[in-house]
């Protein structure tokens, strides 16, 4: 197995973490896109006594189709970004495993976090 320098491994980890930040941004956007149709439907239900659904059916059906499409798109974005985040975490763990120094450094940090959580 090829042993690479710690500097090289850290650079690769930084690249993977920047991709993870992008995936987190996509997750945030997916949540917002999913929440938008729910907000629209909440307003429609709250104001339903001021209109008759059958009189505005020509507007109501396309609006519901758009809301369903946005909700599905938001869920797809959230699922994909969650998968990517998990994949990036595995990549970082793999990169950390290539250096005993980084592994021990991170291991000490994780042990301290676990001890703080127990207290």
C-alpha positions, 0 to 999 in steps of 0.5 A: 500500500502506498504511503502518502504524506500527511500533507497530501492526505489532509488536502484530500480530506479538505477537498472531501469536506468541501464536497460535504459542505456542498451536500449539506447546502443541497440538503438545506435547499431540499428542505426549503423546497419541500416546505414551500408546498406545505406552506401553500397548502396551509394557506389554501386550507386556512382560506378555504371558506372564502372560495368554492373549490369547484369554482376555481378547479381550473387553478386548483388542480395545476397548483396541487400538481405543482405542489406535489412535484415540488414536494417530490423534488425536495424529497429527492434532493434530501435523499441524494444529499444524505447519501452523499454526506454518508459517502463523504464521511466514509471517504474521510474515515478511509483517508484518516486510516491511511495515516497512523498520526491522523488516526491517533489524533482523531482518536484522541479527539473522539475519546474526549468528545465521548467523555464530555458526552458522558459527563 
